[in-house]
């Protein structure tokens, strides 16, 4: 059975990977989509 232990190095690599994916995805969004995302993030208090 695989082990699912996490370490700081693995967490940082995963974080960097997720940021790259998100950044690439953001470049593909239209202005209305970006505005909707921004509004959603504000209402969930992710953007301050």
C-alpha positions in Angstrom: 0.0 0.0 0.0 1.4 3.4 -0.9 2.4 5.8 1.9 0.9 9.3 1.8 3.3 11.0 4.2 4.0 14.6 3.3 7.2 16.5 3.9 8.0 20.2 3.6 10.0 19.7 0.4 7.2 17.9 -1.2 4.6 20.4 0.0 6.7 23.3 -1.5 7.0 21.5 -4.8 3.3 20.9 -4.9 2.6 24.5 -4.0 4.9 25.7 -6.8 3.2 23.3 -9.3 -0.3 24.6 -8.3 0.8 28.2 -8.6 2.1 27.6 -12.1 -1.1 25.9 -13.2 -3.2 28.7 -11.7 -1.1 31.4 -13.3 -1.3 29.8 -16.7 -5.1 29.4 -16.3 -5.5 33.1 -15.3 -3.8 34.2 -18.5 -6.5 32.4 -20.5 -9.5 34.1 -18.8 -11.4 36.9 -20.4 -11.9 40.2 -18.5 -15.5 39.3 -17.4 -14.2 35.9 -16.2 -11.4 37.6 -14.2 -13.8 40.1 -12.7 -16.1 37.3 -11.6 -13.2 35.4 -10.1 -12.0 38.5 -8.3 -15.5 39.2 -6.9 -15.8 35.6 -5.8 -12.4 35.8 -4.1 -13.3 39.0 -2.3 -16.6 37.6 -1.0 -14.7 34.6 0.4 -12.1 36.9 1.9 -9.2 35.4 -0.1 -8.3 38.9 -1.4 -7.9 41.7 1.2 
